C-alpha cells in the first residue's frame, strides 16, 4: 500500500523537529526517525491505529507516539498522512478532511 504525506503533515513534522532540536538535536533526529518507522508499519497493517475519537469514522485513524497524534486516512490503494498534532491541541476538523 502506498503512503502519501500531505503538505500539512510534512509542515507539522518539520515544525516539531525544529522545536525539539532547539534543546536536543539528537532527540529531534530520533523523534522523526521513529515517526517514519511507525508510519511505515501502516503499509502492511493500516488499521493498527485507533479511530479518531472526534470523528468516529473507520477510515480516519491515528497513531499515538509520545505526546503526538499522527492522523491518517485509509483509502483503497493508499494511506494519506493528514497531520501531526500534539495531544493537548484541539484537532481542527479542516486538517483531517481527506
C-alpha positions, 0 to 999 in steps of 0.5 A, a space after each residue: 500500500 502506498 503512503 502519501 504525506 500531505 503538505 500539512 503533515 510534512 509542515 507539522 513534522 518539520 515544525 516539531 523537529 525544529 522545536 525539539 532540536 532547539 534543546 536536543 538535536 539528537 532527540 529531534 533526529 530520533 523523534 522523526 526517525 521513529 515517526 517514519 518507522 511507525 508510519 511505515 508499519 501502516 503499509 502492511 497493517 493500516 488499521 493498527 491505529 485507533 479511530 479518531 475519537 472526534 470523528 468516529 469514522 473507520 477510515 480516519 485513524 491515528 497513531 499515538 507516539 509520545 505526546 503526538 497524534 499522527 492522523 491518517 486516512 485509509 483509502 483503497 490503494 493508499 494511506 494519506 498522512 493528514 497531520 501531526 498534532 500534539 495531544 493537548 491541541 484541539 484537532 481542527 476538523 479542516 486538517 483531517 478532511 481527506 
